[in-house]
């Protein structure tokens, strides 16, 4: 997988750190301290520039409030989730919605659909409305396009994501039960037609049983590279 100067680090589950060629750092779905898949040396994340949130479940925003208060990055998410983050002390929010595009640092960020729920569990156990779940297409100055699908099932409009944005690399959940399994992810690959797919959201909990080697078998003949990463690995 050649990202032409972009550094992509998987921190476990759906959390990725992306370093742009110009030196900006973007963090997606920060769940680190309580994430059993995150290596110990990555539990305390250093300063970064911006944070993208796909939805409000604990395994995607577990460290979002604390990191937003500590480093004051630009927080990007669907409108309702950004307003919730602001109510919790985030100083810099950049809300958006599906189909919208904005510049975040030196990256062009487009929010796209995800087929998932988005309730935010409060400290008292109640559930707050967090808007809708989403994914992001990121276009870098060097022309590379990444698609982080967030938590989702396959949906037919992934073909539209291919036709409109043509992502080179897609990060797809494959664990099953709460997201799509390898069978659905393989169909998503058929619709998206990327050069490379990076599996995510698997193995963190016993229920997330899908594995990259299963996906690899299912996409044989499609000309798609399945790039299996280990938590903490940088590509």
N, C-alpha and C positions, 0 to 999 in steps of 0.2 A: 504494500500500500504506500504510494508516494503522494504526500500531501504538500509537496513543494514549499517546505519551510514552516508549515503549520505543525505544532506539536500537540498530539491528542493523547491524553492520559485518562485511562479508566480507573476510577476510584472505587469501583464496586457498585452493584445494583444498576441504577440509571444515572449515576453521578459521573460526569466527565469534566476535566479541566482542559481548556483549549488555549494555547498560547499562539498568538498571531505572529507572522513574520516581523511585524513592527514592534513586538514586545508587549502587547496588551494581553491580559489574562481574563478569560471568561469562564465562569463556573456554572454548570447546568445541574439542577436538582440536587442541592447539597444535603446529603444525609450521610454523616461521617462518624461522629462519636459513638453512636449506638448501632452502626451498621456492622454486622459481623463479618462482612466481606471486605471492609476497608482495612488495609494494612495499618498497623499501629503508627508507623511513621507519617501517615497521612491523616490521622485523626484530627490534628490541629492544623488547619489550613493557613498558609501564609497570606499576606495581603494580595488582593486581586481587584480588578477594575469593574467587572459587571457580573450579574447573576441572572440567569434565565430559569424561570420556574414553569414547568409544564402543567402542574396541577397541585392541589393542596393536601394530598395524602401525606401522612407522617414520614413515609419512606422516600419522600421527595423534597420535603421542606423541613426535615427534622432539625437542621442547623441553620436554616435560612435567617431566622430572626436574630440569633446570636451573632452570626457573621455580618449581617447588615448593620447591626449596632456597632460592632467592633471596627469594621473597615469602611463603612459608608459607601459601598459600591452602588452602581446604578442597578436597580432591581426591575427586571422586565417580567411581565406576566399578563394574563387576562385581567381586565379592569377590576373585577371584584376581588381577585386575589391580591393585586397590588394595593388596593385600598385597605385590605385586611393587614397586609404587611406594614403599611403606613401607620395603622392604628396600634401596631405593636412596637413602633419605634423606628422603622426604616425611614431614613431621611430623604433618600433619592429614589423615586419610583418613576418608571416609564411605562404606564399601562398601554395595552394595545388589545386588539381583538382579531379574530380570524379573517384572513385576507389582507390584513394591514401589514405594512412594512415600515421600518424605521432604522436609522443608523445608530448602532450601539458601539461606541468606540470607533473602531475601524472595520466593523462588520455590518453588512446589510442583513437585517433580521426580518424574516417574514413568518407570521404566525399562521399555521394551518390546522386543519381539523384533527382531532383524535377521538376515538370511539371508546369512552371511559367515563367514570363518574369523578366528582371533584369536591366532595364534602370535606371540610376542615374540622378535625376533632379538637375541641377546646380542652383546656386543662380540667374543666369540670365534667368532661365526658360528653357534652352536648356537641351537636354538629352544626357548623355555620356554613352558609352558602358560599362557595368559592368560585362561582362562575362555572365555565365549562373547561374540561381538559383540552389540551392543545399539544401540538408539536411545533417544531421550528425548522425552517430552512435557513441556513447561514451561508451567505456569499462573501467570500474573502477577496481582498484586493488583488490577489494573484489569480483569481478566476475559479478557484476550487469552491465547490458547493457541498455542504454537509447537511444531512437531514436527521435530526433527532426526533424520533416519532413519539416520544413520551410513552405513557402507558396506553395501549390501544389494542383493539382487534384489527384485523385486516378490514378495509372498507374500499368500495369500488372507486372512490374518488382519489385513491392513491395514483390511479392512472393520470388524473388531472395534475397531481403534484409532479409526476414525471414530465408531462407535456408542457407545463408552465415553467418549471424550475430546473428540471433535469439534474438532480443531485448526483454527484459522483460517488459519494460515500453515504450510506444510510445506517443509522444505529437503530436496531429493531429489537423489541422485547420478544423473548422466546420461551419464557418459563411455563406458561400455561396457567390455568385456573383463574388468575386475576388479570391476565393479559393473554395475547395469542401464544400458541404453542408452535413448534417448528413447522407443522403442517400449514397453519395459517400464514406464518412468516414466509414460507416458501412461495405461497401465492402472492404475498405482498411484494416479494422480489420480482415475480413475473410482471406485476403491474408497474413497479417503480423502475425496473431495469437499470440498477446502478452498476458501477464498476466493482464496488466492494460493499459488503454488508458486515457490520460489526455487531455481533449478538450481545444483548444486555438483558438485565432483569431476569436472571436465571440463577439457580443454586443458592440464593441468599437464605431462603427458607425451604423446608422439606417439600412444601406444596409446589414450588417452582421447579418442576422436574425436567423441562425441556433442556436439551444440550446442543451445543454447536455442531457436534459430529452428526446429529440427526438432521439438522438443517443442511449441512454439507451434502449429504446423500440426496436430499430432495431437490437441490438446485443444480445437480450435475447436468451438464449439457446446456445450461443457460449462459455460460460464459461469465459467471459472477464469482468473484473471490469471496469466500467466507473467512474473515480475518478474526480469529479467536484471540482475545486479549486476556491477560491475567490481571487481577486487581493490583494497581500500582504501576502497571506497565505503560510506557510511553511509546507511541508510534510516530 
